[in-house]
Each structure stands twice: as C-alpha cells, then as structure tokens.
C-alpha cells in the first residue's frame, strides 16, 4: 500500500475526507470508514485488497472498531518518505 500512495500521494485528500467524517474531532474514525476512504481515493489499486491488516495497527485500545487516523496518517507519511528516499 505504501508504494501505491508514494506513486500518487493523496494523504491530504484522505485527511480532508476523514475530518469531514469526524465531526466531533475526537481523532477517530471506524475501520470501515477508513477502508472506504482509502478505496475511494485509490479505486483501481485497492478495490480488491484488504487494507484492514494495516489499519488494525491503529485501533483504539478501548474500542477496536475505532482507528486513530492521526497515527495512521503519520505512519503513511513516514513510510512514503522512506520509500521515496
């Protein structure tokens, strides 16, 4: 997935969509929302892929359905920068 994002970096667009969904600004979206957002931004590349294994790493300790999207964003940026270096 990192290679896909590095080739067409849409992290800012993804974060904008997430912020629209996270109305109360608690820093979390559900894993299905994040999965949908990722597949909406990369339909050809991710439509048949399971991104849950990557997303799951950022699950809330209290509620496994919720994903810390800022942690996810930071990981993506770090990994994309490494890949591009």
NORFEN-V459101 format. One line per field, one symbol per residue. ss: DSSP state (2 for helix, 1 for strand, 0 for the rest). phi: phi as a letter, one per 30 degrees, with the letter a starting at -180 (. if undefined). psi: psi as a letter, one per 30 degrees, with the letter a starting at -180 (. if undefined). Layout:
ss=???
phi=???
psi=???
This chain:
ss=0222222000222222222220000001112222222222202222000002222200100000011122222222222222220
phi=.ddddddbdcedddddddddddddhdibbdddddeddddddbdddcecccceeddedcddddbdddcdddddeddeddddddddd
psi=eeeeeefijgeeeeeeeeeeeieghfgklleeeeeeeefefieeefegkjfeeeeffgkkeejffkkjfeeeeeeeeeeeeeef.
